[in-house]
Amino acid sequence: MNLADTLAPLLEAPGATAAAFLDPQGQAIAQVGDPEAVERLGAYQSVWMSDIRRAVVPGGLGDVTEVDLDFESGRILAATVREGYFVLVVFGPDGVPALARPKLTSVRRVLAAEVG
């Protein structure tokens, strides 16, 4: 299976510039779109998810499954695939992560089977 083909539908969301499947160290296993955006943000992805998880799990909310971050220069939608593996979608400042979510569900399912 071509993992890049699995990620490609995420780029159909308005303003999406890149999508990647990341390993526990934040290295791209597969990616589509702007490789520079993935390279810049991929390594931080696992750090953000781990820090957020440490903050909320003790509060009884359960594990973190998705994170949507807004910055001056863009937006990021990140989702857990399996322990330590993530999907990262990078958007420009006018991006609409909510429109990527329906596709993210099926992408996560396919990728989880790959690392399974």
N, C-alpha and C positions, 0 to 999 in steps of 0.2 A: 504494500500500500504506500502511496506517495503522501507523506504527511503534509507537505506544502499544499497539495490539493485539498486536504481536509481543512486547512486553515484559511484558504482563499475566500470562502463565503463571508468571513468576518470583515473583509475589506469592503464589502458592499454597503456597510453602514455609513451614513454621511459623515465625512471628515476623517474616516479611518485611514491611517497612513501605513500601518504595519501591524502584523500579528506574528506571534512566535509561541512555540511550545518549548518550555524551558525545563532544564534538569534542576536538581537540588542546589547546584552551585550557580544557577542563573545563566548557564550557557545554553544557547539555542540548539535544540535538537533539529528543529525545522523552523523556517520563517518565510514570510511573504511580505512584500512591500518594501519600505525603506529600511535597509539593513543597518544604517547608522542609528536610527531611532531605537532599534532593538539592542544594538551593541551598547548604547549609552544607558539604557534603562534596565536591561535584562538582569544584570548582576545585582541591582538594588531590589528587584522584585522579591526574591526570596527573603531578603532582610526585612522589607516592609511587612510581608505576610507573617513572618515569624514574630516580629515585634507586636503586631496587632493581635495575633493569636495569644501571645503571653498576657496581653492586657485584658482581653475579653473572656477567655475561657474560664478563669477563676470566678468571674461574675455570674456564671451559670448560663450564659447565652449559647453555649455550644461552640463548635469549631467554626472558623471563618471559611466561607465558601467563595465569596466574591468581595472585591474591593473596587470602588470607583473613586479615583482621586482627581481633583481639579487643580490645575496650576495656571499661572498666567499665560504660559505658552502652549498649553494643551491639556489633554485629559488622558487618563489611563484606566482601563478596565482590566482587572486581573482576577483570575479564578483558579482555584485548586482543581487539579485533575485527579491526582492521587497524592499520598503523602510525599511532599517535597517536589512534586511536578506541578507546573503551572502553565496556564495560557495567559499571555499578555497581549492586549490590543491597545495600540497607541493611536490617539486622535489629535488632530489639530485643535486650535482653540474653539472652533465652532462645531466640533465633533459631537455626535449624539450616541453615547455608549448604550443608552436604553434600546436603541434599534439593533444593536449587535447581540443583545441578550438572547433572543429566541434562537439564533444560530449557534450561540455559545453552548447551549444545552446539548445539542447534537454533536458538536465538535468535541466537547469534554467527554462524552460517552465513547466516541470512537478512539480518542487518544488514551483514555483509561484502559481500554481493551488492549492497546498496543504495549503499555507498560505493565499490564496486568498480572 
